[in-house]
């Protein structure tokens, strides 16, 4: 065989080894990430009444796009603000219809943007929080950009995670210092070079704007905004209400590492991910909900979450009155585990034994990260902590290590690909001999 022929055969073997696992990984990864946001159920009829407005209180608005918002970004800020008792806190969107949050939690916005404007009589809210939205810097997020732009300079604005992309797309961050999630800040810098993007900081106070890094740094940025508007005592009380330990402003700047291969393995090769039911109960803490739906539903990429009611599909009210929508009941939905975020475990019929997570009086994100380590594996828990920017230096996880069977799957697929090519080649040679 000639040299060119040998090189061609080697290339063919390499392509065969990579093609099958790569194709499987791409298809499964797309499905895994698509599962972070799924179409919400229909709006309840009639719509639940929006919360009452107290004109003696300040007003804070957490925005969402027509496509939804990141669950921890939105609900962490929502609960921190509501816990002060000093704000009318509204989750607002372009229209008042059900929206998906990451991980499969569906909410009904308290108000539309037009409703907010009407309630305030043209005045601006005291505080506007912009969480990450799935359509940041795209045409469908324009209504959010336009509404926030009208408040710019009149309201204190907090961007959380990739909510900074919404503001940058609107041109509001030009000339300002800002930060965003460590996995996206480089792409935002390329897209919006007029912004002074900063790394290695949990939040940045640039006057009219407080921007935060990834996900849970949004709680710290919101607490700083509370400090500015109400004082340090109010911020401290809000942190206690969330069982949250405020973190330093300066933090490690995360970068991709070899250990992050667990993300590709989970997304691309977990072919039968466990389904976790999340039981919604009246009075549930917003941050406890976020802890379960963001980890197991959005970040782990090896599990799926579904919001369930105890006996009938229903509307549930969170601790501070946010309208939550279930997608079924425990009795009629097959799940592998049933988690109950915070609160009390109600009596239910059927399904797996309910598991309270977290226990009362504990940081829900800490508790759920340990649950991930125990029920999935420690590398996944460490990835989730980094992805959510939960400082994990002091977390001592207990659970399985690297999943050997999962690691082997792409190599087995590669071997199958090479075997198929070899079989086809052998068949062609056999046919050639017969023809000769």
N, C-alpha and C positions, 0 to 999 in steps of 0.2 A: 504493500500500500504506500502511496506517495505521502510526502510530508503534509501536503495540503489536505489529502484525504484523512490523515490522522488528526490534524487540527480540527477539521470539520466534524469528525466523530466526537472529539472531546467537547466541542461547543454544543453539539446536539445532546450529549449526555448531561451537560450542565443545564441547558435549557429545560430538558426533561425533568431534572431534579428540582428545579425552581418553579416550574410552571404550575404544577398541581397544588403545592402548598400555598403559593402566592395567590392563585385564583380563589382557593377556599378562604384564605385569610381576608382578601378584599371583600368578598361577598358577605362573610360573617361579620366583619368589622363594620361595614355599612349598616347592616341590620342592627348591630349592637348600639351604634351611635344614634341611629334613627329612633331607637327605643327610648332615648332620653326625653323626647317630646312626642307625644302621641295625641291624636285628635280627641278633644274632650267630649264628654257626653252632652246631650241637649240641655238647654237651660231649664231649670225648674219652672213650673207654671202654677201659680203666678210667681213672679220674681220676688224673693225675699226683700223686705224693705231695707233700704240703705241705712247706715247708722245715723243717729241724730247728730246734729252739729251744735257744739257748745261755743258760743261766740266769746266766752271769757277765756278760752284756751287758745294756745297757738295751734297752727295747722301744719302737719307734715304729710307729704304725699309720696308714696312709693309707687313708681310707675312700672308699667309692663307694656309690651307691644301686643299687637294683634296675634302674634305667634307665641306669646307667653313670656316667661322669665326664668332665671335660675333660682331654684327653690331656696337655697340657703342665703343667697344674696338678698332676696326679697323678704323672706320670713324672719331672718335674723334681725334685719333692720326694723321690720314691722314690730316685732315683739319688744325690742330694746326701747323703741320710741313709746309704744303703748304702756310699757311698764312704768314710765315716769308719771303717768296720770296727768301730764301737763299738756298733752297734744290731742287734737282731733287727728287721728291717724287713718289715712285712707289708702287703700290699694286702688289705683286708678289706671285706666287704659283708654284707648281711643273710643271704644264702645263697651257697654256693660253686657258682655256675654261670657260664658265660661272660657277659661284660658288654661292651657297646660303649663305646669311648672315641671322642671326637670325631675325625672324619676317616676312620673305617672301620678302626681297629685294635681287634681283639677280644682280651680278656685273660681268664684264669681267675684269680679272686681266690686269694690264698694261703690264706686262712682265712675262715670266716664269723665274725660277731661272737660267736656262742656258742663257737666254737673258740678265739678270743682269750681270752675269759673263762676257759675251762677251762685253757688253758696258763698263765695268770697266777694261777690259783687265787683269783680274786676281787680280786686287786690291780689297780690301774689301770696302763695303759701310762705310760711317762715322757713320751711325746709323742703327740698325736693331730693329724693333718693333715686338714682338711676342704676338698677342692677344690670347684670349681664342679660342680654336677650338673644335668642337664637338668630335673629335677622339683623344684628348690629351692622351699621354702615351699608345697608341695602335699601332699595326703594320702599319696601314694606314697613321699615321702621321710621319713615319720614314723619308720620303724624306725631311720634314721640319726640323726634328731633325738633319739630316746629313748636310743639307745646312747651318743651323745656326751654327753647330759645326765648320764648316770650316771658319766661320767669327769670332768665339770666340777668344778673345784676340787681334783681329785686329779692330773690330768695337765696339762701345758703344752699349750695348744691353739693351732694355727695355722690360720686360715682363709685360703684363697687365692681371690682374685677373688670370684665370686658365691657361694662357699662361705659367705660371711658371711650370705647370705640364709637358709641352713639354720639357722645358729645364732640369727639374729634371730627366725625363725619359732618356734623352741623357747623363746623368751623369755630366752635366755642372755645376750644383749647389752644388755639394758635397763640404762641407767645407765653403760654402758661406751663408751669411744671405739673407733671401728672405721672401716674403709674398705672399698671394694669397687671393681669395675670402673667406669670413668668413664661408660660407657653405661648403667649400671643404678643408680648410687648415688642419683640423684634419685628413682627409683621405690621403692627400698628406704626412703628417708627418708619418703616418703609412707605406705608400708605399715607402717613400724615407727618412729614418731616418738620413742619412748622411748630410742632409740639415739643416741649423740652421733656422728653421721656426720662424718668428716673428709675433706677433699679436699686434693690437692696433696702427698700423702705416699705414698712407695712402700710403706712398712709402718709400722705403729703398734704399739708395745709397751705394752700396758695391764695388765701384770702377769701374770695367768693366761692372757691372750689376746694373741697376736700376729696381727693381721689385715693382709692385704696388698691392694694395688690389683689391677690386671688381670694375669692370666696369668703373664708372666715375672717380674713383681715377686714372685711366689711363691717363686722360687729365692732371691732376696735375703732374703725373710722367713724361709725355712727355714734359710739360712746364719746368720741372727741367732739363731734358736732353737738351732742347734748351738753357736754361740758361748756362749749362756747355759748350756747343759747340759755342754759339754765344753771350752769355752775357745776363744780366738781362733785358736790354732794349728790346731786341728781344723777350724774353719770355713774357714780359709785353704787347708788341704789339700783339702777337699772342693771348693772353688771351682776349684782347679787341676785336679782330676780331671775336672770338667765343662768345662774351658776357658772358665770364666765369669769375667767381670770384674765384681765387685760394684759396684752403683750407689749414688749418694747417697740418703739417706732422703727429702730434699725433692726434688720433681720438678715439672715443668710439669703443670698440671691441664688435661687434654685436654678439648676441647669439639668439637661437630660443626662442620664447615667445608664450604664449597662443594666442595672437592676430594673430599669423601667421596661425591660423586655417583657415583664409580666403583663403589661398593658396589652401588648400585641398578642400574647398567648391567650389572655382572657377574652379579648375581643374576637380573635380569629379562630380559636380552636376549642372553645367551650361549646360543644355541640348540643348539649342538653342542659342549659342553665337552670338551676333551681328557681322556682317561682315562690316569691314571698308575699303573703298577704299582709297588708298593713291595716289594722282595725282602727277606724276613725271614731272617736268618741267626743261628745260635747265637752267643751272646756279643755281640750288638749292643748298643750303648749306648742306654740308655733315653731320654736326652735327644736323641740323634740321631734316634731314631724319632719323638719328639714334634715335632722341628723340621720333619720332612716331613709328617706327618699333620695337624698343626695348621695349617700354612701352606696347603699345596696341598689338603688335604682339608676343612678347616673354615673358613678365613679368606678365601682368595682368591675363592671362590664363582664361579670360572670354570674350575675343573678338578675332577676326581673322582679319588680314590685307592682302590686295592684292594690288600690285603695278600696276597702270593703266596709260595709255596714254590718251591724250585729245581726239584725233579723230581716230588715227590709232595706232596699236601696233607698238612700235618704240624703237629705241635706243636713250637714253637721256644722255646728258653730265652734270655732276655736276659742281659746281662752280669752282673746280680746275681740271676738265677734266676727272674725273673717268667715265667710261662707265657703265651706268645703263640700265637694261632691264625691259620692262613692260610685264605684263602677260595678257593684254587685254585692252579694252577701256572702258571709262565711259558708252558709249551707249550700249555695249553688255555685261556688267557685273552687276549683281544685287548686290547692296550694301545698307546698312542701313544708312551709313554716308559717306561723301566724304571729306577727309582732304587734304589740300594743304600745305605741309611743307614750310614755308618761302616764300620769293619771291612775285610774283604777281599772282592773280587768273586769268587764261585765260578764254576766252569765250569757253563754251562747250555746247553740245546739250545733253539733257536727264540727267537722274540720279538725286540724291538729290542735294540740294543747296550746293555748295562748301564752306568749312569753312577754312579760313586761320589760320594756327597754326604753330608756334607762330607769334605774331605780330612782325614787324621789330624792331630791337634794343632791344630785350629781350632775356634772357637765354632760349633757346628752351626747355631744360629739365624741368625747373621751370614751364614754360607755359603748357607743356603737362601733367605734374603731376597734376596741378590744373584742367586740362580738364578731366583727369581720375577721380578725386574726384567728379566733377560735373556730369559726365555721367555714371560712374559705382558706386562707393561709396567711402567714406573717408577711411575705413579700407584698401581697396585695394590700394588706392593711397599711404597710409603710408607703406604698404608692399613693393610696387614697389620702393619707395624712399630708403628703407633699402636694398632691393635686389641689387639696382644699386649703393649703397653707395653714394647717394646724401644726404648731410646733411639736415635733415628735421626738425631740432629743431626750426627753425624760420618760417616754412611753416604753414600757417593757412588755412587749406583746408575748403572749403564750398561745401557741397553736402550731399547725403543720408548717413545715418549711416549703422549699420549692417543690411544686407538684411534678414528680418525675414522669408520671404518665402523660401529663399535659405537655411537658417539654419534649417528650418523645414523638408526639403526634406530627409535627411538621417534618421530622426526619423520616417517619414511616411513610408519610405521603410522598416525600422525595424518592424513597426507595420504590414505591409503587409506580411513580412516574417513569423512573429509569427502567423498571421491569417491563412496563408497557411498551416503551420505545424498543427495548431489546427484543420483545416478543414480535413486534411488527417487523423489525429488521430481519429476524430469523425467518418469519413467514415469507418475506419478500425474497430472501436468498433461496429458500426451498422452492419457491415457484420458478425462480430463475433457473435452477438446476433442472427442474422438470421440463421447462421450455427448451433447455439446451439438449 
